Amino acid sequence: MPCPHNEISIVQRSQQQSAVAAAAYQSGEKLFCEYDQEVKHYPEKRGIVHNEILLPENAPPEYADRNTLWNAAEAVEKQWNSQLARRW
């Protein structure tokens, strides 16, 4: 019988991590990071069955685009020790 588990981690700028890079890895998409002006792409990532962005009703519709959403999240957080996202 499989033993499911759940791991939650924080994407932190102080650890030289990027929310855009984390989103590109999780989704298997190629995303452009405006913070460091680099394309984030992980072609070796396999086994992604489904990816989806769930937004609340009051969220701007342009946030349905993964690149726009995560670049906006990084633009708001300006400090060196920002917590950009949580992954699970």
C-alpha positions, 0 to 999 in steps of 0.5 A, spaced: 500 500 500 502 506 498 504 511 503 502 518 501 506 524 504 506 531 504 512 536 504 511 543 504 517 548 503 518 556 502 521 559 496 526 564 499 530 569 495 535 569 501 536 562 498 537 565 491 531 561 489 526 564 484 518 563 484 518 563 477 524 558 476 519 553 482 513 554 477 517 552 471 519 546 474 513 544 477 509 545 471 514 543 466 513 550 462 518 555 459 517 561 463 521 568 463 523 571 469 523 578 469 527 579 476 534 576 473 532 576 465 533 569 464 528 563 461 527 558 466 526 551 463 527 544 465 526 539 459 529 533 464 522 534 468 518 528 466 511 525 469 507 531 469 500 529 468 496 535 470 497 543 471 492 548 473 492 555 476 486 556 480 484 563 482 479 566 486 473 570 483 476 577 485 483 575 482 485 579 475 484 575 469 491 576 467 494 572 473 491 566 469 497 566 465 503 563 469 508 567 467 504 573 469 502 571 476 509 569 478 513 575 475 508 579 479 509 575 485 516 576 485 515 584 483 511 585 489 517 582 494 523 587 494 527 585 500 533 580 500 529 575 505 523 575 501 518 569 502 516 568 494 512 562 494 510 556 498 511 549 494 507 542 496 
